[in-house]
Amino acid sequence: MGGALLAVGALPLSLAVPPSHADAGGNGSRSAATATPDGPRSRTALVDGAVGAQIKVACWLVTLPPGAFDGAAKVSVVVSGNGNRVVSLDLDPDSKNHFAVPAQLQYTRLGSSENVSAEAIYWWDPVQGEWTPVADQSADPANGTLSAKLHHFSVYCVGGKAGW
């Protein structure tokens, strides 16, 4: 997969709800969403870095904690791929795309009994031209989730750990 796999495009802009006010399903979010028959596939929100936010799209949850960045930024989350296994995260302006406090990305396996412990979250490294495992991540098989701490936004995917 190449770096041009996903394009965020022009998405509507609105406000996201701080993490303490968003429900787990993302229904409390005031961010704009683009939907498909399977549910929302993208969401864009204006986030106040001092407050933070949670943005849920399909089986992905992005948590930006208070203090992740200074000022406000437009956050875009676009989900694609077979089984919603790829997510593109973007921050505008790009100068805010290095977090003082790590963001968290969580993937929840939906409708499958496969063990998430056999999988990992990877990010697309455009310099190396390859998928690289996120260094700080964990699996919760009981809840079917993978979580990773992020220091920047990029394109991420869930894949098997083969070759580790």
C-alpha positions in Angstrom: 0.0 0.0 0.0 1.3 3.4 -0.9 1.1 6.8 0.8 -1.5 7.9 -1.8 -3.9 5.1 -0.7 -6.1 7.6 1.2 -7.1 11.1 0.4 -8.9 13.2 3.0 -10.3 15.6 0.6 -12.6 18.5 1.5 -14.7 17.5 4.5 -17.1 19.7 6.5 -15.7 21.4 9.6 -17.3 21.6 13.0 -16.6 21.2 16.7 -15.7 18.0 18.6 -16.8 17.3 22.1 -14.2 17.0 24.9 -13.4 13.4 25.9 -15.4 13.7 29.1 -18.5 14.6 27.2 -18.4 12.2 24.3 -20.2 8.9 24.6 -18.5 5.6 23.6 -20.4 5.5 20.3 -19.4 9.0 19.3 -23.0 10.1 19.2 -22.3 13.0 21.6 -19.8 14.5 19.1 -20.7 17.6 17.2 -18.2 16.8 14.5 -19.3 16.5 10.9 -19.5 12.9 9.5 -19.8 11.3 6.1 -21.8 8.1 6.2 -22.1 4.9 4.2 -24.6 2.1 4.7 -22.0 0.6 7.2 -22.0 3.8 9.2 -19.7 6.8 9.3 -16.5 6.5 7.3 -15.0 9.9 8.0 -15.3 12.7 10.5 -13.7 16.1 10.7 -13.7 18.3 13.8 -12.2 21.5 15.1 -10.4 20.6 18.3 -9.2 23.0 21.0 -5.8 21.5 22.1 -6.3 22.7 25.7 -9.6 20.8 26.0 -8.9 17.7 23.8 -11.5 15.5 22.2 -12.6 12.0 21.3 -13.5 11.2 17.7 -15.0 7.8 16.8 -15.3 6.6 13.2 -16.4 3.0 12.5 -14.2 0.7 14.8 -11.6 3.4 15.5 -11.5 5.8 18.4 -9.0 8.7 18.5 -8.5 10.4 21.8 -6.6 13.7 21.9 -6.0 14.5 25.6 -5.9 18.0 27.0 -2.6 19.6 26.2 -1.7 17.4 23.2 -1.1 20.6 21.2 -1.5 24.4 21.6 -4.4 26.3 20.1 -7.0 24.9 17.7 -6.6 22.4 14.8 -8.8 20.7 12.3 -8.7 16.9 12.9 -9.7 14.6 10.1 -10.3 10.8 10.5 -10.9 8.7 7.4 -11.5 5.0 7.6 -11.0 2.7 4.6 -9.8 -0.8 3.7 -11.4 -4.2 3.9 -13.1 -4.5 7.3 -12.3 -0.8 8.1 -8.7 -1.8 8.9 -7.0 1.4 7.7 -7.4 4.9 9.2 -5.9 8.1 8.0 -5.4 10.8 10.7 -4.7 14.3 9.7 -4.2 17.6 11.5 -4.4 21.1 10.0 -2.3 23.1 10.4 0.5 20.5 10.0 2.7 22.4 12.5 0.5 20.9 15.3 1.2 17.3 14.2 3.7 16.5 17.1 2.0 16.0 20.4 3.2 17.2 23.8 1.0 14.6 25.4 0.5 11.4 23.3 -2.8 10.8 21.6 -4.4 7.4 21.8 -5.7 5.3 18.8 -7.9 2.4 19.6 -9.2 -0.3 17.2 -12.1 -2.5 18.2 -12.6 -5.7 16.4 -16.3 -6.0 15.5 -18.1 -9.2 14.9 -15.2 -11.6 15.0 -13.9 -14.1 17.5 -10.3 -13.8 16.3 -7.8 -12.9 19.0 -6.5 -9.3 18.7 -3.3 -10.4 20.4 -2.2 -11.8 17.1 -2.5 -8.4 15.5 -0.8 -5.0 15.8 -1.3 -1.4 14.8 1.2 -0.2 12.1 1.8 3.3 10.7 2.8 4.1 7.1 6.4 5.5 7.1 6.7 7.4 3.8 10.4 7.9 4.2 11.1 4.1 4.4 8.1 3.2 2.2 6.8 0.6 4.5 4.4 -0.2 7.3 6.1 0.1 10.8 4.7 -1.2 14.1 3.7 1.5 16.5 6.2 1.2 19.4 3.8 1.8 22.3 0.8 -0.4 21.9 -1.2 -3.0 23.8 -3.9 -5.6 23.1 -7.0 -6.3 25.3 -8.3 -9.7 24.1 -11.2 -9.6 26.6 -12.6 -6.5 25.0 -11.3 -7.1 21.4 -9.3 -3.9 21.3 -5.8 -2.8 20.2 -4.6 0.6 21.6 -1.5 2.6 20.6 0.0 5.9 21.9 0.7 8.3 19.1 3.1 11.1 19.0 2.0 12.2 15.5 -0.8 11.5 13.0 -0.3 9.5 9.9 -2.0 6.5 8.1 -2.4 3.5 10.4 -3.6 0.0 9.8 -4.3 -3.2 11.7 -2.4 -6.3 10.5 -0.9 -9.6 11.7 2.3 -9.8 13.6 3.9 -12.3 11.2 7.6 -11.6 10.7 8.1 -9.9 14.1 
